[in-house]
Amino acid sequence: MDTCTYQRRQVLYSGNVQGVGFRFTTHRIAQDFEITGFVRNLPDRRVELVAEGSVLQLENFLAAITVQMADQIHDTKTDTQPATNEYDSFDIRF
């Protein structure tokens, strides 16, 4: 796989992911990577993350989230698409 290819990843996290600092931890981790997008709580108690960047940056970013929040994450669903370049930064949405 070409690690310079830019992609968009939408990840839906379920488990004990709301009310535990998940969004803020994810935002802090994002500062260490060249990615853009957002993280937000969903009404069904899941957390949605949308991130764009190179394949390598995305894989490392998502792995760092998994390591940091492993006790809270029970399941993830990931969708990969071409990057849209619609984001300027990585933010928390409320």
CNS distance restraints for C-alpha pairs under 8 A (distance, minus, plus):
assign (resid   2 and name CA) (resid  55 and name CA) 7.48 0.50 0.50
assign (resid   3 and name CA) (resid  54 and name CA) 6.20 0.50 0.50
assign (resid   3 and name CA) (resid  55 and name CA) 4.86 0.50 0.50
assign (resid   3 and name CA) (resid  56 and name CA) 5.23 0.50 0.50
assign (resid   4 and name CA) (resid  54 and name CA) 5.26 0.50 0.50
assign (resid   4 and name CA) (resid  55 and name CA) 6.34 0.50 0.50
assign (resid   4 and name CA) (resid  56 and name CA) 7.28 0.50 0.50
assign (resid   5 and name CA) (resid  54 and name CA) 5.44 0.50 0.50
assign (resid   5 and name CA) (resid  55 and name CA) 6.02 0.50 0.50
assign (resid   6 and name CA) (resid  52 and name CA) 6.90 0.50 0.50
assign (resid   6 and name CA) (resid  53 and name CA) 5.13 0.50 0.50
assign (resid   6 and name CA) (resid  54 and name CA) 4.30 0.50 0.50
assign (resid   6 and name CA) (resid  55 and name CA) 6.12 0.50 0.50
assign (resid   6 and name CA) (resid  82 and name CA) 6.78 0.50 0.50
assign (resid   6 and name CA) (resid  83 and name CA) 5.74 0.50 0.50
assign (resid   7 and name CA) (resid  52 and name CA) 5.54 0.50 0.50
assign (resid   7 and name CA) (resid  53 and name CA) 5.76 0.50 0.50
assign (resid   7 and name CA) (resid  54 and name CA) 6.17 0.50 0.50
assign (resid   7 and name CA) (resid  55 and name CA) 6.34 0.50 0.50
assign (resid   7 and name CA) (resid  80 and name CA) 6.84 0.50 0.50
assign (resid   7 and name CA) (resid  81 and name CA) 5.88 0.50 0.50
assign (resid   7 and name CA) (resid  82 and name CA) 4.67 0.50 0.50
assign (resid   7 and name CA) (resid  83 and name CA) 4.39 0.50 0.50
assign (resid   8 and name CA) (resid  50 and name CA) 6.95 0.50 0.50
assign (resid   8 and name CA) (resid  51 and name CA) 5.62 0.50 0.50
assign (resid   8 and name CA) (resid  52 and name CA) 4.36 0.50 0.50
assign (resid   8 and name CA) (resid  53 and name CA) 6.86 0.50 0.50
assign (resid   8 and name CA) (resid  80 and name CA) 5.75 0.50 0.50
assign (resid   8 and name CA) (resid  81 and name CA) 5.06 0.50 0.50
assign (resid   8 and name CA) (resid  82 and name CA) 5.51 0.50 0.50
assign (resid   8 and name CA) (resid  83 and name CA) 4.54 0.50 0.50
assign (resid   8 and name CA) (resid  84 and name CA) 7.29 0.50 0.50
assign (resid   9 and name CA) (resid  49 and name CA) 7.77 0.50 0.50
assign (resid   9 and name CA) (resid  50 and name CA) 5.63 0.50 0.50
assign (resid   9 and name CA) (resid  51 and name CA) 5.34 0.50 0.50
assign (resid   9 and name CA) (resid  52 and name CA) 6.38 0.50 0.50
assign (resid   9 and name CA) (resid  58 and name CA) 7.71 0.50 0.50
assign (resid   9 and name CA) (resid  78 and name CA) 6.66 0.50 0.50
assign (resid   9 and name CA) (resid  79 and name CA) 5.68 0.50 0.50
assign (resid   9 and name CA) (resid  80 and name CA) 4.70 0.50 0.50
assign (resid   9 and name CA) (resid  81 and name CA) 6.44 0.50 0.50
assign (resid  10 and name CA) (resid  48 and name CA) 7.06 0.50 0.50
assign (resid  10 and name CA) (resid  49 and name CA) 5.60 0.50 0.50
assign (resid  10 and name CA) (resid  50 and name CA) 4.42 0.50 0.50
assign (resid  10 and name CA) (resid  51 and name CA) 6.60 0.50 0.50
assign (resid  10 and name CA) (resid  78 and name CA) 5.65 0.50 0.50
assign (resid  10 and name CA) (resid  79 and name CA) 5.17 0.50 0.50
assign (resid  10 and name CA) (resid  80 and name CA) 6.58 0.50 0.50
assign (resid  11 and name CA) (resid  48 and name CA) 5.82 0.50 0.50
assign (resid  11 and name CA) (resid  49 and name CA) 5.10 0.50 0.50
assign (resid  11 and name CA) (resid  50 and name CA) 6.44 0.50 0.50
assign (resid  11 and name CA) (resid  76 and name CA) 6.49 0.50 0.50
assign (resid  11 and name CA) (resid  77 and name CA) 5.56 0.50 0.50
assign (resid  11 and name CA) (resid  78 and name CA) 4.43 0.50 0.50
assign (resid  11 and name CA) (resid  79 and name CA) 6.50 0.50 0.50
assign (resid  12 and name CA) (resid  46 and name CA) 6.51 0.50 0.50
assign (resid  12 and name CA) (resid  47 and name CA) 5.72 0.50 0.50
assign (resid  12 and name CA) (resid  48 and name CA) 4.68 0.50 0.50
assign (resid  12 and name CA) (resid  49 and name CA) 6.43 0.50 0.50
assign (resid  12 and name CA) (resid  76 and name CA) 5.48 0.50 0.50
assign (resid  12 and name CA) (resid  77 and name CA) 5.14 0.50 0.50
assign (resid  12 and name CA) (resid  78 and name CA) 6.52 0.50 0.50
assign (resid  13 and name CA) (resid  17 and name CA) 7.07 0.50 0.50
assign (resid  13 and name CA) (resid  46 and name CA) 5.53 0.50 0.50
assign (resid  13 and name CA) (resid  47 and name CA) 5.13 0.50 0.50
assign (resid  13 and name CA) (resid  48 and name CA) 6.44 0.50 0.50
assign (resid  13 and name CA) (resid  49 and name CA) 7.99 0.50 0.50
assign (resid  13 and name CA) (resid  73 and name CA) 6.42 0.50 0.50
assign (resid  13 and name CA) (resid  74 and name CA) 7.58 0.50 0.50
assign (resid  13 and name CA) (resid  75 and name CA) 5.95 0.50 0.50
assign (resid  13 and name CA) (resid  76 and name CA) 4.66 0.50 0.50
assign (resid  13 and name CA) (resid  77 and name CA) 6.80 0.50 0.50
assign (resid  14 and name CA) (resid  45 and name CA) 7.20 0.50 0.50
assign (resid  14 and name CA) (resid  46 and name CA) 4.75 0.50 0.50
assign (resid  14 and name CA) (resid  47 and name CA) 6.67 0.50 0.50
assign (resid  14 and name CA) (resid  73 and name CA) 5.95 0.50 0.50
assign (resid  14 and name CA) (resid  74 and name CA) 5.76 0.50 0.50
assign (resid  14 and name CA) (resid  75 and name CA) 5.23 0.50 0.50
assign (resid  14 and name CA) (resid  76 and name CA) 6.32 0.50 0.50
assign (resid  15 and name CA) (resid  46 and name CA) 7.19 0.50 0.50
assign (resid  15 and name CA) (resid  72 and name CA) 5.82 0.50 0.50
assign (resid  15 and name CA) (resid  73 and name CA) 4.98 0.50 0.50
assign (resid  15 and name CA) (resid  74 and name CA) 4.60 0.50 0.50
assign (resid  15 and name CA) (resid  75 and name CA) 6.59 0.50 0.50
assign (resid  16 and name CA) (resid  20 and name CA) 7.43 0.50 0.50
assign (resid  16 and name CA) (resid  72 and name CA) 4.72 0.50 0.50
assign (resid  16 and name CA) (resid  73 and name CA) 6.37 0.50 0.50
assign (resid  16 and name CA) (resid  74 and name CA) 7.52 0.50 0.50
assign (resid  17 and name CA) (resid  21 and name CA) 7.91 0.50 0.50
assign (resid  17 and name CA) (resid  22 and name CA) 5.88 0.50 0.50
assign (resid  17 and name CA) (resid  45 and name CA) 7.38 0.50 0.50
assign (resid  17 and name CA) (resid  46 and name CA) 6.57 0.50 0.50
assign (resid  17 and name CA) (resid  47 and name CA) 6.55 0.50 0.50
assign (resid  17 and name CA) (resid  72 and name CA) 5.61 0.50 0.50
assign (resid  17 and name CA) (resid  73 and name CA) 6.43 0.50 0.50
assign (resid  18 and name CA) (resid  22 and name CA) 6.52 0.50 0.50
assign (resid  18 and name CA) (resid  41 and name CA) 6.88 0.50 0.50
assign (resid  18 and name CA) (resid  45 and name CA) 6.40 0.50 0.50
assign (resid  18 and name CA) (resid  46 and name CA) 7.16 0.50 0.50
assign (resid  18 and name CA) (resid  47 and name CA) 7.15 0.50 0.50
assign (resid  21 and name CA) (resid  25 and name CA) 5.94 0.50 0.50
assign (resid  22 and name CA) (resid  26 and name CA) 6.03 0.50 0.50
assign (resid  22 and name CA) (resid  69 and name CA) 7.29 0.50 0.50
assign (resid  23 and name CA) (resid  27 and name CA) 6.09 0.50 0.50
assign (resid  23 and name CA) (resid  39 and name CA) 6.05 0.50 0.50
assign (resid  23 and name CA) (resid  40 and name CA) 6.60 0.50 0.50
assign (resid  23 and name CA) (resid  41 and name CA) 7.76 0.50 0.50
assign (resid  23 and name CA) (resid  47 and name CA) 7.91 0.50 0.50
assign (resid  23 and name CA) (resid  92 and name CA) 6.53 0.50 0.50
assign (resid  24 and name CA) (resid  28 and name CA) 6.17 0.50 0.50
assign (resid  24 and name CA) (resid  92 and name CA) 7.42 0.50 0.50
assign (resid  25 and name CA) (resid  29 and name CA) 6.17 0.50 0.50
assign (resid  25 and name CA) (resid  65 and name CA) 7.97 0.50 0.50
assign (resid  26 and name CA) (resid  30 and name CA) 6.08 0.50 0.50
assign (resid  26 and name CA) (resid  39 and name CA) 7.49 0.50 0.50
assign (resid  26 and name CA) (resid  65 and name CA) 6.33 0.50 0.50
assign (resid  27 and name CA) (resid  31 and name CA) 6.74 0.50 0.50
assign (resid  27 and name CA) (resid  39 and name CA) 7.56 0.50 0.50
assign (resid  27 and name CA) (resid  90 and name CA) 6.96 0.50 0.50
assign (resid  27 and name CA) (resid  91 and name CA) 6.61 0.50 0.50
assign (resid  27 and name CA) (resid  92 and name CA) 6.73 0.50 0.50
assign (resid  28 and name CA) (resid  32 and name CA) 7.71 0.50 0.50
assign (resid  29 and name CA) (resid  33 and name CA) 7.52 0.50 0.50
assign (resid  29 and name CA) (resid  61 and name CA) 7.20 0.50 0.50
assign (resid  29 and name CA) (resid  64 and name CA) 7.22 0.50 0.50
assign (resid  29 and name CA) (resid  65 and name CA) 7.13 0.50 0.50
assign (resid  30 and name CA) (resid  34 and name CA) 7.72 0.50 0.50
assign (resid  30 and name CA) (resid  35 and name CA) 6.88 0.50 0.50
assign (resid  30 and name CA) (resid  61 and name CA) 6.70 0.50 0.50
assign (resid  30 and name CA) (resid  90 and name CA) 6.84 0.50 0.50
assign (resid  31 and name CA) (resid  90 and name CA) 7.97 0.50 0.50
assign (resid  33 and name CA) (resid  57 and name CA) 6.13 0.50 0.50
assign (resid  33 and name CA) (resid  61 and name CA) 6.53 0.50 0.50
assign (resid  34 and name CA) (resid  53 and name CA) 6.45 0.50 0.50
assign (resid  34 and name CA) (resid  54 and name CA) 7.95 0.50 0.50
assign (resid  34 and name CA) (resid  57 and name CA) 6.37 0.50 0.50
assign (resid  35 and name CA) (resid  51 and name CA) 6.30 0.50 0.50
assign (resid  35 and name CA) (resid  52 and name CA) 5.44 0.50 0.50
assign (resid  35 and name CA) (resid  53 and name CA) 4.72 0.50 0.50
assign (resid  35 and name CA) (resid  54 and name CA) 7.72 0.50 0.50
assign (resid  35 and name CA) (resid  57 and name CA) 6.91 0.50 0.50
assign (resid  35 and name CA) (resid  58 and name CA) 7.07 0.50 0.50
assign (resid  35 and name CA) (resid  89 and name CA) 7.31 0.50 0.50
assign (resid  35 and name CA) (resid  90 and name CA) 6.79 0.50 0.50
assign (resid  36 and name CA) (resid  51 and name CA) 5.49 0.50 0.50
assign (resid  36 and name CA) (resid  52 and name CA) 5.25 0.50 0.50
assign (resid  36 and name CA) (resid  53 and name CA) 6.69 0.50 0.50
assign (resid  36 and name CA) (resid  87 and name CA) 5.68 0.50 0.50
assign (resid  36 and name CA) (resid  88 and name CA) 6.16 0.50 0.50
assign (resid  36 and name CA) (resid  89 and name CA) 4.59 0.50 0.50
assign (resid  36 and name CA) (resid  90 and name CA) 4.39 0.50 0.50
assign (resid  36 and name CA) (resid  91 and name CA) 7.89 0.50 0.50
assign (resid  37 and name CA) (resid  49 and name CA) 7.63 0.50 0.50
assign (resid  37 and name CA) (resid  50 and name CA) 5.28 0.50 0.50
assign (resid  37 and name CA) (resid  51 and name CA) 4.42 0.50 0.50
assign (resid  37 and name CA) (resid  52 and name CA) 6.10 0.50 0.50
assign (resid  37 and name CA) (resid  87 and name CA) 5.57 0.50 0.50
assign (resid  37 and name CA) (resid  88 and name CA) 7.62 0.50 0.50
assign (resid  37 and name CA) (resid  89 and name CA) 6.18 0.50 0.50
assign (resid  37 and name CA) (resid  90 and name CA) 4.50 0.50 0.50
assign (resid  37 and name CA) (resid  91 and name CA) 6.40 0.50 0.50
assign (resid  38 and name CA) (resid  49 and name CA) 5.83 0.50 0.50
assign (resid  38 and name CA) (resid  50 and name CA) 5.40 0.50 0.50
assign (resid  38 and name CA) (resid  51 and name CA) 6.47 0.50 0.50
assign (resid  38 and name CA) (resid  90 and name CA) 5.15 0.50 0.50
assign (resid  38 and name CA) (resid  91 and name CA) 4.63 0.50 0.50
assign (resid  38 and name CA) (resid  92 and name CA) 5.53 0.50 0.50
assign (resid  38 and name CA) (resid  93 and name CA) 6.47 0.50 0.50
assign (resid  39 and name CA) (resid  47 and name CA) 7.06 0.50 0.50
assign (resid  39 and name CA) (resid  48 and name CA) 5.65 0.50 0.50
assign (resid  39 and name CA) (resid  49 and name CA) 4.33 0.50 0.50
assign (resid  39 and name CA) (resid  50 and name CA) 6.41 0.50 0.50
assign (resid  39 and name CA) (resid  90 and name CA) 7.94 0.50 0.50
assign (resid  39 and name CA) (resid  91 and name CA) 6.53 0.50 0.50
assign (resid  39 and name CA) (resid  92 and name CA) 5.08 0.50 0.50
assign (resid  39 and name CA) (resid  93 and name CA) 6.05 0.50 0.50
assign (resid  40 and name CA) (resid  47 and name CA) 5.70 0.50 0.50
assign (resid  40 and name CA) (resid  48 and name CA) 5.42 0.50 0.50
assign (resid  40 and name CA) (resid  49 and name CA) 6.61 0.50 0.50
assign (resid  40 and name CA) (resid  92 and name CA) 5.97 0.50 0.50
assign (resid  40 and name CA) (resid  93 and name CA) 4.98 0.50 0.50
assign (resid  40 and name CA) (resid  94 and name CA) 6.18 0.50 0.50
assign (resid  41 and name CA) (resid  45 and name CA) 6.83 0.50 0.50
assign (resid  41 and name CA) (resid  46 and name CA) 6.20 0.50 0.50
assign (resid  41 and name CA) (resid  47 and name CA) 4.52 0.50 0.50
assign (resid  41 and name CA) (resid  48 and name CA) 6.29 0.50 0.50
assign (resid  41 and name CA) (resid  93 and name CA) 7.87 0.50 0.50
assign (resid  41 and name CA) (resid  94 and name CA) 7.24 0.50 0.50
assign (resid  42 and name CA) (resid  46 and name CA) 5.36 0.50 0.50
assign (resid  42 and name CA) (resid  47 and name CA) 5.63 0.50 0.50
assign (resid  42 and name CA) (resid  48 and name CA) 6.71 0.50 0.50
assign (resid  51 and name CA) (resid  58 and name CA) 7.28 0.50 0.50
assign (resid  51 and name CA) (resid  90 and name CA) 7.62 0.50 0.50
assign (resid  52 and name CA) (resid  58 and name CA) 7.10 0.50 0.50
assign (resid  52 and name CA) (resid  83 and name CA) 5.85 0.50 0.50
assign (resid  52 and name CA) (resid  84 and name CA) 7.89 0.50 0.50
assign (resid  52 and name CA) (resid  85 and name CA) 7.33 0.50 0.50
assign (resid  53 and name CA) (resid  57 and name CA) 6.17 0.50 0.50
assign (resid  53 and name CA) (resid  58 and name CA) 5.95 0.50 0.50
assign (resid  53 and name CA) (resid  83 and name CA) 7.37 0.50 0.50
assign (resid  54 and name CA) (resid  58 and name CA) 6.11 0.50 0.50
assign (resid  55 and name CA) (resid  59 and name CA) 6.04 0.50 0.50
assign (resid  56 and name CA) (resid  60 and name CA) 6.14 0.50 0.50
assign (resid  57 and name CA) (resid  61 and name CA) 5.97 0.50 0.50
assign (resid  58 and name CA) (resid  62 and name CA) 6.04 0.50 0.50
assign (resid  59 and name CA) (resid  63 and name CA) 6.04 0.50 0.50
assign (resid  60 and name CA) (resid  64 and name CA) 6.12 0.50 0.50
assign (resid  61 and name CA) (resid  65 and name CA) 6.42 0.50 0.50
assign (resid  62 and name CA) (resid  66 and name CA) 6.26 0.50 0.50
assign (resid  63 and name CA) (resid  67 and name CA) 6.22 0.50 0.50
assign (resid  64 and name CA) (resid  68 and name CA) 6.10 0.50 0.50
assign (resid  65 and name CA) (resid  69 and name CA) 5.84 0.50 0.50
assign (resid  65 and name CA) (resid  70 and name CA) 7.79 0.50 0.50
assign (resid  66 and name CA) (resid  70 and name CA) 5.16 0.50 0.50
assign (resid  66 and name CA) (resid  73 and name CA) 7.54 0.50 0.50
assign (resid  69 and name CA) (resid  73 and name CA) 6.37 0.50 0.50
assign (resid  70 and name CA) (resid  74 and name CA) 7.96 0.50 0.50
